[in-house]
Amino acid sequence: QVLLVESGGGLVQAGASLTLSCTVSGGTFSDYPVGWFRQAPGKEREFVAGISWVGDSTYYAETVKGRFTISRDNVQNTVYLQMKLLKAEDTAVYYCAAPDTARSEVEITSPSSFDFWGQGTQVTVSS
C-alpha cells in the first residue's frame, strides 16, 4: 500500500510563492510517476503537474506553465511543487497521487490513471 502525505499549503496573497511537499511511503518510490492535481469548490479535480519515474520528464497544465515547477527527490521519497506568482484562481485543495505499478500505461494528466491519493492540502490565494 502506498501512502502519500501532502504539506505546505496555506493562505497567501496574490503574487506570493509556496512550495508543496508530497512524502511517499510504501512501495518503491522510484518505480512510478507522481502527479499533482487540484480541486476548487464546485469544480472537477484537474491536473496541475506530473513527473516521471526518474524525474527526467515533467508535465504541466497550461494554466501553471512557467509559474509552477515539479521536482522529486528519490532519496527523500518526496515530490515538490514550487508555486510562484500565485493567482486567486490557484485557490484549491492540492493532491498528490501515484499509480499502481501494475498499470501498464499511465496517462499522467488523467486522475483516473492514479490509484493512491494523499489527503490534500489547502492553498488559498487572496487577491
Buried (B, 14 or more C-beta within 10 A) or exposed (E): EBEBBBEBBEEBEEEBEBEBBBBBEEBEBEEBBBBBBBBBEEEEBBBBBBBBBEBEEBBBBEBBEEBBBBBBEBEEBBBBBBBBEBBEEBBBBBBBBBBEEEEEEBBBBEBEBBBBBBEBBEBBBEE
